Amino acid sequence: MGKRWKRSLLLALTMVLLTTGMAVSPIRAATTGSVIYSNASEPEPYYARAVKLGNGDILSTFTRKFPGNTGWVGMQPFPFYRSTDNGATWSLLSEIDPNNYGLSRDQQGMTTLYVLPQQVGSYPAGTLLFASTDWDNSAPYTIHIWRSTDNGATWQFHSNVAARGSAGTKRTWEPEFAVTSDGRLIIYYSDERQPGYNQAIAREISGDGGLTWSSYSIVVGNAADWNWRPGMPRVVKAKNGIYFMFFEMLGAAPNFAVRFKTSPDGINWGSPTDLGAVVGTGIYRASQTPEVAYIDDGSANGRFYVRGMTDVVSSANKMFTSGDNGATWTQVDAPLTVKGTNQNTPAAWSGTLLPLGNSLLLEVNTVKVGSRNEIRANVVQVNGDSSLVSDGVYKIINQNNNLLLDNAGGGSPPGTKVIQWNDLGLDTQWWRLDYRPGGFFRGTNLNNGLVLDDPNGATAPGTNVILWTNNELDTQRWKFVYNGTGYYTVMNQYSGLMLDNAGGGSPAGTKVIQWTANGLDTQNWKPVRVDTEIPVNQLESFNIGNSFVRYQDGRGKIDGGQYSPESQWKIVGGLADPSAVSIESVSIPGYYLRHRDGKVWLEANDNSALFKNDATWYLRTGLAGPWAASFESYNIVGAYMRHRNGLLEISQVSTAVDRQDATFYVK
């Protein structure tokens, strides 16, 4: 069937749909990806893990409930889902039921999944290892391991590790596997069993592929400080041979931060009291339950991608990336939008970032959907310090004339030529980019649901780009190639021609064409995300732990209650100056923290110049230390928001106490 004939039929069908009131999907505030698991009777799945198999398939597993929330009854077998299309669709492959191995599945959770990258002991590369944490105080071991030699279709019990011993109710958690530089299997886990330690990260080593274990050692921990509670280790090896361990750290400032330390061999990690470095930039940091991926993207160092459970201090859409082995970090869009919530198994509790190549990254995680969590997956094309999220919504800006791709009018029918126009903030200029096989994207206009198209498979330079009904043909596939400066060239898969603005300095209304690659800025386009949302933050006192900025009777104060409605804030563009910030109440929209008579109040924006000035703050790096924030008054230079005797006020800062009182962790 010829493309032109198919196009005529599709046009007729589309016109029928349009005239019968076809609904166009509105913009969504989050990319939620494809569903792996959703069950109303099991609304708290967590601990999602995923690996890429030697045949290219992806295998994912998770814990269907948190045992503690079930009263230690009613737990189900561990499921294993397989995807053969980079995470777009999933099907149940197999299960492990601990009850079949003399264990109580009601006591199992916090699992891991690992593929041997090389032969270890007698087990060849590609062997799968799965491990679970055991809470049963009568069980002799706290971690159990299974193996599969057929890509997860069947499983055999492999071994136990981490003897419970005389510690009784003291447990281990959060297992993680790696292979040492000398070819032995190593397991890392969080350990509560050791006298004097609240919790430590420990390791054991096996010389026979994980059948027996020895060489116990503490990697991170401090018997002299009971507040220390390091955990959630995730280990990856960079192409320079250095091992990186990322972990969450409770009990050391900044609390809950994701940190990392390094090892030359996976065995020796330096002093256990060395906490390494924090993952973050400015006042923002990765926080809790790290997900980690390393991609050899051809650069000198390769690139790390890291996100935590409560990174929403900046955006629920973001992750951190580093191209210099963690010396510096920036933020890019992550595959999934996830938000931690005040529940025992919050969204994003320990997911997985999984490289699928040198520029494609999959995330499998728990996502809050309505009243429950679901296990979902989505991909992002990563290009150094830039990323394009599948299912993300973007406006696409031309570098030469700063105009946007536009569909030339609301409700435009199939066949409409795509133009450029000034930014109107309308959905005619918003495009949903969906990843397609082979590294291409489909661009769907949010206003009319039509797709960027090369008409009739034209290959002549100068052909206008049009909008057409989705037909899954390669005329509707576009490859975004990053040029390193925030801009991409956009090539049609069928024609091999570039999206072009039809001439330098083209005015608003100019039609968009395809043209031979020429290296000019008329062919450079910047995708700017429009479906993000302002995160909800809490502001914790730097020097009074677990005490948060809140309001009471209209007055700003600090006390407990991190999750109370009165302590929830959005840090938005400044009312008096968008380069500064204002602090808006979540529970009372339109009310802002402002200073008046030297005190800080929560009051409604009356749109007066005075109010806007008083409610605007310069966001500064914490006066008392890094990874925190201070808020300088916009209209009284040198005066900072600070707490004194439990209440908020502004004052000049001169002493160490002043600086501490004027510093807050953004959470």
N, C-alpha and C positions, 0 to 999 in steps of 0.2 A: 504494500500500500504506500503510495507516494506521500511525502510530507505535506505537499500543498493540499491534496485531497483530505488528509486527516485534519489539516488546519481548518478547512471549510466546514467539516462536520462539527469540529469542536466549537467553532464560532457560532454555529446555529444552536447547539446545545447550551452554550453559555448565555446567549441572548434569551433563551427560554428561562433559564434560571434567574437571570437578572430581572426579567419582567414579572417573575412570580415571587419576587421578594427574597432572593437569596441573601442570607445573613452573612456579614463579614465579621470574622472573629476580632474582638477588640484587643488592644495591646495587653499583654500580660506583664505583671510586675516581676516575674521571675522565670528563669529557665529551669525547667523541672525534668527535662529529658524523658527517657523511656522507662517504663515501669518494669522492674524485675519481680517485685513482690508487693502485694497490697492485700491486706486482710483486716476487715473490721473487727474481728474477734481477737486479733493480735496487733494492736495499734502501736506497739513499741519495739519493733525490730531495731537492732543496732549492731555495731561491730562488723560492718561490711568489708569483705576482703575480695580481691580479684587478682588473677594472674593470667598472663598470656602463655598459651601452650605452644609446643613446638610445631603443631600443625596450623597455627595462626588463630585458633579459636580462643575465646576468653572464658574462663571459669570463675564463678563468683559464689561466695557463701556468706552467711551471716547468722546471727543468733536471733531466733524469732521472737523471743521475749527476754526480759531481764528476770532471772530466777527470783531475785529478792522481791520483785513486785508481784510475783505470782503466789507468794507464800511458800515457795519451794515445791509447788505441785503443778502438774499440767504442762510441763515443758515437752516440746516435740523434737523429733530428730533434726539434725543439722542438714539443711538442703544444699544442693549444688546445682546452680543454674549455668547453662552454657549459651554462649552467643557465637554465631558464625559470621556476623556482619558488623564487627567493631562496636558491639553494644547496642545496636539499633533494636534488635529483638532478642528475646530470651526464652528458653524452655528448660523445664526441670530435667536433670540428667540422672541424679542419684541422691542417696541420703546416707547418713551415718546415724545409727541409733545406739547411743552408749549403753542402753539397757541390754543390748545383745552381747555386750562384752563384760557383763558383771558389774557395770557401773550404773549410777543413777543419773539419768538424763536431766532430772529435776535439779541437779546440782552443777550443771555444766554451762559454760558460757565463755566469753572473751577469747575467741578463737583466732587462729592465724592460718594462712595458706601460703605455701612456698613451692617453687619449682627448682629442683636441683639444676644449677647452670652447668655442671660438669659431673663426671662420675665421682661419687663419694663412697668409700668403702666398696661394697659389691653392687651398689645401686647406680644405674647409669644416669646420665644427664636426661632430664625430662621427668624423672620420678617426682611425684607429688607428695608433699608432706602436709598433714593437717594436724593441728594441735588444739586442745581445749583446756580451759582452766577448770579445776574441780574444787567446789566449796564444801564437799562432804568431809566433815571433821573425822570420820571413821576411816576414810580412804588413806592408804599408806603414801600415795603420791598426789601432788597437786596439779600436775600437768600430764596429759595423755596424748600420745601421738599415733596417727594412722598414716598409711601410705597407699598410693595408687600407682600402678605401672601401666595403666591404660587410659590416661588422660581424665581420670575421675569417674569413669564408668563403674568401677568396682573399687572397694577399699578393703585393706587388711590391717589388723592391729599391728603396730610397729614396736612401741616401747613406752615406758614411763620415765619421767624425770622430775627432779625437785621433790625429794622425800619430805613428807610432812614432819616426821620425827616427833620430838618432845614438845614442839611448839604448839601442838593442839590446834586451836582455832586460828593460829597465825597462818597466812596463806601466801601463795605466789599468784601473780596475775600476768596477763598481757604478754604471752610468748612471742618471740620474733627469731627467725632463723637467718643464718648467713653461712658462707663457706670462707674459712680463713685463707690467708695467702699460701699456707702450706697444704691446702686441700682437705682440711678436716671440717666437719659440720660443727657449728657453734649455735647455741641457743642463748638468747638474752631474755630476761624476764624481771618483773617488779617483785621484790621479795620483802615480806613483812616478818620473816621468821628469825632474823638475826638479833640477838640481844643488844640493846642499846640503840637500835635503829628503828625509827618510825617506819620507814620504808627505804629500800635501796634498789638500784638496778644491778642485777648480778648476771653472770654468764657461767655456762658449763660447756665443755668441749667433748666431742665424740670422735674417736679414731676409726669407728666401724660403721659409719653412716647413720648414727643415731640409735643403735641398738643398746649401747651402754654409754654412760656419761661420767665425767670426772672433771678435775681441774676447776673446782668452784672458785670464783673470785668476784669481789664487788667492783663494779665499774664506776658507779656514781652513788655516793652516800656519805653520811657524816654522823658518826655515833655521838659526837659532842653537841649536836644540835637536833633536838627532838622535832623541831618544826620542819626539818627537811623531809620532803616526800617526793623524790623523783620517780617518774614512771612513764609508761607508754613508749618504750623504746622502739624506734624504727630505724633500720640500718640499711644503707646503700653504699656501693663502692663506685668511686669516680674512675674515669679512664686513666688518671695518673697513678692508680693503685691505692689511693688513700681511702680508708673507710670513714664514713660519716655516720654518727649516731645522733638522731634528733629525738628529744624527749621533752615531756612537760615537767615543770619544776614548781611544786607547791612549797611554800615556806621560805622562799628567798625572793627579794624584790628584783624585778617586778613579778608579783605573785602570779602563778599559773603560766608564765611565759614559756614558749617553746624555745629550747636552747639546743646547741649542738656542740659536740666535741669530736675529735678525730683520732684515728689509729692507723699505724702503718701496716698492720697485719690482721686487724679484726679481733685481736686477742688483748693487746696492751693499749690501754686508753689513758695512761697517765694517772695522776693522783685522783682518787675517788672524790676528793673534795674540790676538784677543779670542775666548775660548772660550765666551762666553755663560753660560748657567745650566744647572745639573744638573736633570734630571727625577727627582723623588723626594720622599720625606717621611721625616723622622726618620733612622733608620739605613738605610732601604730606598731603593733607587734603581733606575731602569731601567738595564739593562746589556746592551750589545752589540746589533748589528743591529736598529735600531729599526723598529717598525711604527707608523704614525701615521694617525689619522683626525681630521677636523674636522667637527663637526655643528652646523649652525645650528638650535638647538633652541628658538628664540624668546626665549632669555635675552639679556641686554645684550651679552655677549661671544661667545655660542656656546660650544662645549665641545670641548676636545682629549681624545683618547684615545691613549695611548702605551704600548707594552710592548716589552721587549727579549728577547733570546734566553735570558739567564740571570737573569731577575728572580726566580728561585725562592728568593731570600733570604727572601722572605716567604711566597709560595705559588705553586705552578705554575698556579694558577687565576686569578691577579690581573693587572690592568693599572692604569696610573695615569691619572687624569683631572684636568683643570683647567678651571674656569669663569671664571678671571680672567686669561686669556692667559699662563698659565704662572707667575704670581706664587706660587701655592700649588698643591699636588697632593694628592690623596687616592687611595686604592685602592678599586677595585670589581672584581667578578668579570668575567673575560674570557670570550669565547665558547668557546675551546678550552683544554684542559689540555695544556700542552706542557712538556717537560723537556729541558734541555740535558744531553748525556752526553759522556763522554770518547771521542769518535770524530771523524774528520776532517770529517764532515758531520753534526753533531748535530741533534737535533730542534729545531725552531723557528729554524733558520738562515734568517733573513730572509723572514718571511711578510708578509701584507697584512691590514690592517684597512680595511674598505670600508663607508662609510655607504650604507644602502639607503633612507633617509628621515630624518625628524627624530627618530626614537626607535628605529631598528633598525640594528644593526651586525653585519656579517659578518666573520668571520676565515677566511682560507685560509692554511694553514700545514702544516709537516711535523710529524707526531705519531708518537711512538714507540709502536709496537704490536708486542708480542712482540720478535722479534729484528731487526725492520727498521723503517724509517721509511715512513710513508704520507702522501700529500697528502690532507688532509681539510678540511672546511668546516663551520662552525656559526654560528648567529646568537645575539645577545643583545639583549634589550630594554633600552635604556639610558634612565635617567631622572635626569639630573643626577648626584648622588653615589650613586646606587643602580643596580642592574642585575639582570635576571632572565635566566638562561642557559637556552636551550632544551636539554632533556635533563639539566638540573641537578636534583638531589634536594634537597628542602626540607622542613623542618617549618614549619607555618603557624600563627602565634600571634595570638590575638585581643587587641586593645589593651585592651578593657574589663576582661576577667577573667583575662588572661594564660594562658588554656587553649589547647590545641592541637586542630586538626582531627584526628579519630581515626576509624578504621573500625569501632569497637565490637567488636573481637575478631578474633584471627588466623583467617584462612580464611573470613571472613564471605562469604555468598553474594550474588549480585546481588539488588538490592532492599533491602539493609540500609541503614538510615538512618544518615547521618553524624552523629557526636556531637562534643563537646569533652571533653578529659580532661587531667589533669596530665601533664607531660612524663615519659614512661617510658623514653625512649631506644630504643623498639622500632620496627620497620618498619611497624607499623600506623599510625604517625603520620608516616610519610615519604611524600612525594608527588613524583613525577617530573613536571616541568612541561615540556611539549613545545609549541614555538611552532607555531601553525597560521595559515593565511592570514587576512589582515585584521586582525592585531594581537591575536589571541586565543591562549589557552593551553588545552591539555588537561591535567588533573591526574590522574595514575594512581597508585593506592596501591601501594606496593612490596610489601606483604604478600600481596595477593590479585590484583593485576593489574587491578583494576576501576577505573572512571573516575567522577569527580564528575559528577553528572547531575541535571538538572531533570526529574523524573518525568513522562512522558507529555506533555511540553511544557506544563506547568502555568504559568499566568500570574497566579494568585491569590497575593497577599502572604500569607506564613505557611506556604507549602508547604515540607515537609521536603526537604532535599537528600539524595539517595541515592547508592549505588554501583551502577554497571551496566557490563555488557560494552561495550567500545569499539564504537561504531557510526558514527563520523565525522559524527554529526548536530550541529546547532548547539545542541542542548540540553546538549551536553557541551563547549561552548566558553565560556571565561571571560576577560573583559578585566580585566587588572590595571592600575589607574590610580593612579599615585604621588601622594601628598599632600605630599611634601617633608620628612617627618619619620621616614622609615624604614618607614612603613606604606602599604598600598595598599587601595583599595576594589576589590571583585571582583564584576563584573557578568556575569550569564549572557547569552549572545548571543541566545537565543531569547526569554526572558521579559523581559529588560531590568531584572530585579530584582537586588538586591545580596545577596551572602553575608552572613548576619547571625547573631549568637549568641542571638537569641530573647529578649533582655532584659538590661538592665544588671545586672551581678553574678551572672549565671547560674552555677550550680554545675557541677562535673564531672558528666558524664553528660547534660547538656542537649543536645537535638537541634539541629542547625544548620538554619536556615531561609533562605528568600529573602524580602526585604522591599523596599519602595519606598525609594529613596535618601532618607536623612534627615539626613546629616551628623554622626551620632552615632558615638562610638568603638566601639560594638558592631559597626559595619560596617567597621572598620579592621583589617587583617591584616598581620602582618609575616612575610615569607618568610625563613627562616634556613637557609643552606646547610649540608647535612650530609655531602655527598660530597667534601669537600676532604680533603687529606692534608697531614701535616706535611712540609715540604720538607727536603731534605738540604743542609746548609750546610758551608762551610769558613770558618775564621777566620784571615785573613791578618794578619800583623804590620803595624802602621802604619808602622814605621820600618825594617823589614828586608823589602824586596820579595821576593815569591815564597817566603816562609817562613811556614808554616802550623802552627796548633796541632794537635798529634797526641799519641799516647801511645806509650811504649816501656817494656816491663817494668813496667807499672803506673804510670809517672811521666808527668805532663804535660810536654810540651816543645814547642819550635818548631823546624822545619827545613823543607826542601823537601818535595815530594810532595803537591801539592794533591789529586791524585786517588787517593792511596793509601787503602786501607780504614781505616787508622789516623787519617786526618785528616777523616773524614766524621762530621758531628754533626747531631743534631736539637735545636733549641731549643724546649723544651716548658714547660708550666706548672710553676712551682716546686713541688718536693716538699713544702716547708714552707709555701708561700704561693702560691696559683695566680696572684696578681697579679704575682709575680716570675717568674723562669725557672730551669730546670735544664738542663744540657747533657748529653744522652745520646749514647752512642756508637752509631753505626749498625751497626758490625761486631760489637759485643757488646751486644745489647739488654739493658737493665736495669742497665748500668754507667754511672756518671755521674762527671763531673769534680767533685771535692770537695776542700776544703782540710783538711789535717791537719798539725799541727806547723809551720804556716807554709808548707808546700809544697802543690802541687796534684797530686792523684793521680786515677787512674781506678779506681774500685772499685764493687763490686756494692752495690746498695741493700739494706741489711739491715732496712729499715723502722723503724729506731730513730729517735727524735727527734733525736739528735745527728747522725746521718748526713744526715737530711733538711735540717737547718739548715745543715750544712757544704756540702751540694750545691745550695743555693739561692742565687741571685744576683739583685741588682737590675740590670736592664738600663738603662744610662745612655747618653746621647749621648756620643760619643768625647771623652775629656778633652783630646786633642791636636788635635782638629779635627772638622768636620762629616762626615756621611755615613759615620761609623764608630761603633763601640760600645765601651763599657767595662763591666766586670762588677764591681760592688761586692758584697762579702761580705754575706750576709743577716744574719749574727749577729756580725760584727765591724765596727762602723760605721767608715767611712772607709778600710777596707782593700780593695784592688782586686787582682784577678788581673792579673799582669804577668809578662813574661819577664825573666830575668837570666841571662846566660851560657848561653843556649839552653834553660834549664829554666823551668817555670812555678812561681810562688809567689804569695803574697799579701803586700802591704805597704801602709803608709800612703803617700800620694802628696804630694810637696811640690815637686819640681823639674821642669823641662821634660823631662828624660830620663825621670823617673818617669812623667809623663803619656803620653809617646810609647810607653814600654814597656807601658803599661796600656791601649793603644788598639788595636783590631782592626777590620779591614774584614770585614763579614759577606758571604760570597759564596755 
